């Protein structure tokens, strides 16, 4: 059995916000006779994104296109891969896509078909990140690479001085890391975040190796067997796909928490965060580009990360609507509602935050005072 070094939250305080925002969001769905899960719009988006990825793959495997055309389609596959991760896999793995657990389970396997592992994602993201958001030593999303310092409380290293440049290269390699290293690493290591001596069911080991084999087969073996290409052509296409997907995924997820205005709290001597968990999520999370409908469609509402963290089991298609409820309630209770008006404004804020955390003279405590 594994044990967890728990950081606790003082949920006896600021309960009014929690109760009010939950009540109002529930009333929104009840009064409008809406399901909290996927609607027709979400189903159509799922079909479009799956078609973009697997349709592009099928065209490449047809062998009827020029090398240039096939290369262009690997870029579209990268875009499709990121979109599926944002809009389909993410909702399904949170149990938000459908009220039917079998549908969530089936759609969750789209994550595995993209080369990652849904089981590990649910541990590191759904459980650890969503519980311990921006808490150094617990939130696994802050551990991108040794040369990237995403928390002001992590150890400073000289290389962090140029992390505002290195970070975006690291993000572009994110899905490479998932496909070939990350999942195996987490399965083999004893500790994952606060989990100590973590063990994994035999069935999940089997799923890991089977789905990885399927991915390596259709992405690497079959193209070499059936297409008139060299291994260099395959490497260029495979790299294009993953750099595209990795950069998109890496940037979008960092804009939610590692930007100006978001908090990086430290537990007290009793390992407690002295605020309600929902307040903690509000102060550590950021929205961006809320009026950008194209962005919202593509990233699965993850530019509404505040709503996602408060209500992870509500399908992302509903986040724009309930964001008005959350923002209004936050203002009434004098709670920050962090947001950037535009996507590029959030990217600039993330860049500046990387520079700050890479400055050895920067003091987080002084900046927050």
N, C-alpha and C positions, 0 to 999 in steps of 0.2 A: 504493500500500500504506500501511496505517496502522502506526504504531509505538506501543509502550506504555512509558510511564515506570513500570517495575515496582517495586512495593514487594515485597520478598521476605520470607520467613519462615524462621526458624532451625529447620528441620525435623529437624535433627540432635539436638535436645534433646527431652526428654519424649516420646520415641517409645513408651514403654511403654503410656501411656494410649491412644494412637492404635491400636496393634496390638491391645490387649485389647478395646477397645470394638467395633472392627470385627469381631473374631473372635466375640465373644459375640452380636452382633446377627445375624451370618450363621448362627450355630448355632441361634438362635431360629427362624429361618425354615426351616432344614433339618430340625430336630427336630420341628417342628410341620407339616411338609410344606406350607408356605404360599408363595404367590407374593409377591414384594415389590411387586406392582402392584395394581391395583384388584380388589376382590372384589365379590360380589353387593350387599353393603351400599352400596358406593361407586356402583355402577351405578344402584341404586334412588334414591340421593340425587341423582345427576346428572339422572335423569328428573324427579324432583320439582322441582328448582330450575329446570330449563329450562321445565317446565310453568308454574311460578309466574310466570316472566318473560314468556314468549311467550304463555301462556294468558291472562294479564291483558291483554296487548296485543291479542290477538284479541277479547276481550270488549269492550274499548274501541272497536275498529274495527268491531264489529258494529252500532254506532249505535243499539242498543236500550236503552241505559242513560241515566239522568239525569246531569247535569253533576257532581253530588255523588258519584255512584257511580263515574264515570270518574275523578274526582280521587282517590278512595280507591284505585283500582286503580293509579294512577301511584306511589303510596307502596309498594304491594306490588311493583311493577316495580323500584323502587329497592332493596328488600330482596332480590329475586331477582337483580338485577344484581350486588350485592355477594356474594351466596352463590355465584353462578356463577364470579365472579372468584376467590374463595377456594378453592372446592372442585373446580372443573372446569378452568377455564383455567390456573390456577396449576400444578396437577399435570401437565397435558398439556404446558405449555410447558417444564417441567422434565424432560420425558421420563419422568415417574414414573407416569402413569396406566396406561400399557400397555407391554408389551415390544415391541409392534408400532409402529414409528415412524410409520406412516401413520395409525394411530388417534390417536396423540398429535398429529400434524399437523392432522388433521381437527378434533379437539376443541379444539386450540389456536386455531382460527379463531373459536371462541365469543368469545374476547377481542376480535377485530376486529369481530365482529357487535355488540358492546356499545359500539363507537365508539372503542376504543383500538387500539394496534398491537402485535401479538405480537412482531414482529421487534425493535423498539426495546426492548420489555420484556425480551427475552432478553439484550440487551446490557447495559442499565442495571441489571437486577435479577439475572438468573442469573449473569452474568459479573462485573460490577463490584461490586455490593453483596455478593454471596456471597463474593467473594475479599477485598475490602477493607472488611469490615464495620466501621463506626464510625471509619474513618480519614478525617480531614478532608482535603478536596481530592481524594479518590478515590471515596468512597462517595456515589453520586448520591442515595441516599435521604435524605441529610442536607440536601439542597438543595431544600427545599419552596418557600420564598419568601424574598425579601430581608429581610422583616420578621420572619422566624422563625429563631431561632438554636438549632439542634439539636445543635451541637457546641461544647464549651467552648473550642475552639481557633480558631473562626471569629471574624472581626472583630466587635467589639461596636458596636452602633448604638443611639442613644437610644430608638428605637421598641421595642427589645427589652425595655424595662422593662415593657411591657404585653403581651408576647407570650403570656403564660399565658391572656390573654383572646382575643387575636387568632387564636391557633393553631387553635382549634376552628372558627372561621369559615373559616379557610384550608383546613382539612381538608374542610369541606363543599363547597368549590369544586373539589376535586381532580379529579373526573371531568369537570367542565366544561372544565378545563384540558387534560385528556387529549384530549377530543373535538375541541376547536377550536384548541389551541395547541401542546401539549407534543410530540406526535409530529412535526409539521411543523418545530418548532424543532430537535429533535434530528437530523432528517434534513438540515437546512440548515446546522447549525453544524459547524465543522471539528473541534472537540475535544469528546469525551464522556468526562468523568472523566479517567482517565490516558491514554485513546486520543487520539493526535494525528493530525490530517489524515485523519480517518476518512472512508472512502468507502463507498457502499452499492450493492449489486447493482441493476441496472436492474429486475429482476423484483420486488424489494422496493418500489421506487418505484411500480410498476404496482399491486401489491397494496395499497399505502397509499391511492392515489387511488380505486381501485375499491371497496375496503371502506368508505372514508369516504363515498363517494357512495351506497353501499347504505344506510349508517346514516342519513345525512341524508334520504334518500328515504323510508325507512319510518318514521322518527321525526318528521320535520317536514313533508315534502311530502304524503304520503298522508293523514295526519289532516286537513290543511287542505282537501284535495280531496274527501274522502268523508264527513267528519263535519260536522254542523251546529254549528260552533263558530267563535269569532272568534280572531284571532291572540293576543289577551290570554289566552283560555282555554288555547290551546296553550302559551303561555309559562309559565303557572302550572303546568300539568301537567308540562311538560318540566323546569322548575326543581325541582318537588317530587321528581321521580324522581332527579335528580342530587344534590340536597342530601342526600337520604336515603342514596343509595349512597356518595357522597363522604365523608360523616361517618363512616359505618360502616367503610369501607375505611381512611380516614385514621387513625382512632383505633386500630384493630386492629394495623396495621403499626407504629405508633409505640410501642406497648406492648412490642414485641419488643426494642428497643434503646435507646430514650431514656427510661430510668427509673433510679431510684436503684439503685446496685449494679453497673450495667454499666460497662465500661471504654471509654475513648476514647483508645487508645494513639497515640503519635507515633513514626514511624520514626526511627532513629538517623542519623548523618551518612552512612552508607553506604546509606541508604534501606531499612533492614531492621527488621522487628519481631523482637525477640530472644525469640521463643517459637514453638513449633510451631503451624502453622496451625489445627489442631483445638483447641488450647488457646486460641488467639486467639478462635475462634468461641464457646467456652464462656464466656469472661470478658466478651464484648461482647453476649451474647444472653440473653434472659429469657423464661421461661414464665409463664403465668398461668391461673388458673381450671381447673386440670387435672382437678378432680373434677366440673366442670360439663359434663355430657354433652350438654345442648342446645347450649351454646356451642361445644363441640368439634365437634358435628355440623355446625353452620352455618358456622363459620369454617374448615372443612377441616383441622382439627388444627393450625391456625396459632397456637393458644395453646400449642402444643408447638414453639416456634420453635427451641429448642436441637436437638431431634432433626431438625428440618427442615434446619438449617444443616449439621449433621454428615452427614446422609444425604438430600440433596435429590432423589435419584432413587428413593427409596422412597415409595410412595403414602402420602398423609397419613392414610389410614384406619388405618394401622398404628402411628402415632406414640404413642398412649396406651400400647400394650403395650410398645414398646421403650424408652419413657421410664424405666421401672423399671430396665432394664439400664444405661442411660446414667447415671442418677443414682447407682446403686450403684457403678459403675466410677469415676465422678468422685470419690466420697467415699473410695474406696480409694486414689486417687492424690492426695488432698488438693487437688482442683481444685474451684473454686466451681461450684455448680449454682444459678444465679439463678432465682428464681421468686416469684410472688405467689400467695397462696392463692385470691384471688378476682379477678374481672374489675374490679370497682370499686376494689379495692385497688391494682391496677395503674394504673388511670386516675388515681387520686389521686397515685400516685408519679410518673407522667408530668407531672401538673400541677405538683407541687413541683419537678421537674427543670426545667421551663420557667421557673419563677420564679427558680431558682438561676442558670440560664444567662442570664437577663435582668437579673441584678444586676451592675452594673459592679464591685462590690467582691468578687464571688465569685472565689475562686482555686481552680481545679480541682486543681492540683498540691498545694496545701496540704490540700485536702479528702481527697485520696487518701493523704496521708502518714500 
